[in-house]
């Protein structure tokens, strides 16, 4: 979800699911068209909206990678314990070598 401000209504703050955004246009105000067909006029520029979408998506990817790494560490510790080896404190991150 990204945090934006509605145009008018004293710049009312709201959260928008970035996955619903179809287009962002400046007409001259910024108009966001959603997959539902609804249009929302916001204070932020199209560039700012795009930046927030990119940031939100990057956060989702980073969280998914973190969770997957933790899961692999748990699986490795469990396998080593099962095989009679001492469990590792942590698994070093993979390198691109």
C-alpha positions in Angstrom: 0.0 0.0 0.0 1.2 3.5 -0.7 0.3 6.6 1.2 -1.2 9.5 -0.9 -3.2 12.6 -0.3 -6.6 13.3 -2.0 -6.8 16.6 -3.8 -9.1 19.0 -2.0 -10.7 17.9 1.3 -7.8 19.5 3.1 -5.4 17.1 1.4 -7.0 14.0 3.0 -4.4 11.2 3.5 -5.3 7.6 2.4 -3.6 4.3 1.5 -3.9 2.9 -1.9 -3.2 -0.7 -3.1 -0.5 0.1 -5.8 -1.5 -3.1 -7.7 -4.8 -1.5 -8.6 -3.2 1.4 -10.5 -3.6 1.3 -14.3 -2.5 4.8 -15.2 -1.2 8.0 -13.6 -1.7 11.2 -15.6 -1.1 14.9 -15.1 -4.2 16.8 -16.4 -2.8 19.3 -14.9 -3.8 17.7 -11.6 -2.6 14.1 -11.0 -5.3 11.6 -11.8 -4.9 8.0 -10.9 -7.1 5.5 -12.8 -7.7 2.2 -11.0 -8.4 -1.3 -12.5 -11.9 -0.9 -11.1 -12.4 2.2 -13.4 -12.5 4.6 -10.5 -10.4 7.8 -10.8 -8.7 9.5 -7.9 -7.2 13.0 -8.0 -4.2 13.3 -5.7 -1.8 16.1 -4.6 1.4 14.1 -5.4 3.0 14.4 -8.9 2.9 11.4 -11.3 6.7 11.0 -10.6 6.1 10.9 -6.8 3.4 8.3 -7.2 5.7 6.2 -9.5 8.5 6.5 -6.9 6.2 5.3 -4.1 5.0 2.4 -6.2 8.6 1.4 -6.9 9.5 1.7 -3.2 6.5 -0.4 -2.1 7.3 -3.1 -4.6 11.0 -3.1 -3.6 9.9 -3.5 0.1 7.8 -6.5 -0.8 10.6 -8.1 -2.7 13.1 -7.5 0.1 10.7 -9.0 2.6 10.2 -12.1 0.5 13.9 -12.6 0.0 14.5 -12.1 3.8 11.8 -14.7 4.6 13.1 -17.2 2.1 16.7 -16.8 3.5 15.4 -17.4 7.0 13.5 -20.5 5.8 16.6 -21.9 4.1 18.6 -21.3 7.3 16.0 -23.2 9.4 16.0 -26.1 6.9 19.8 -26.3 6.8 20.0 -26.3 10.6 17.3 -29.0 10.8 19.1 -31.1 8.2 22.5 -30.8 9.9 21.0 -31.6 13.3 19.2 -34.6 11.8 22.5 -35.8 10.3 24.3 -35.4 13.6 26.2 -32.3 12.7 26.1 -29.2 14.9 23.7 -26.5 13.8 25.1 -23.4 12.3 24.4 -20.0 13.8 23.7 -18.4 10.4 24.2 -19.1 6.8 26.2 -16.6 4.9 24.4 -14.8 2.0 25.0 -16.4 -1.4 27.6 -14.7 -3.6 27.3 -14.2 -7.4 30.7 -15.9 -7.9 
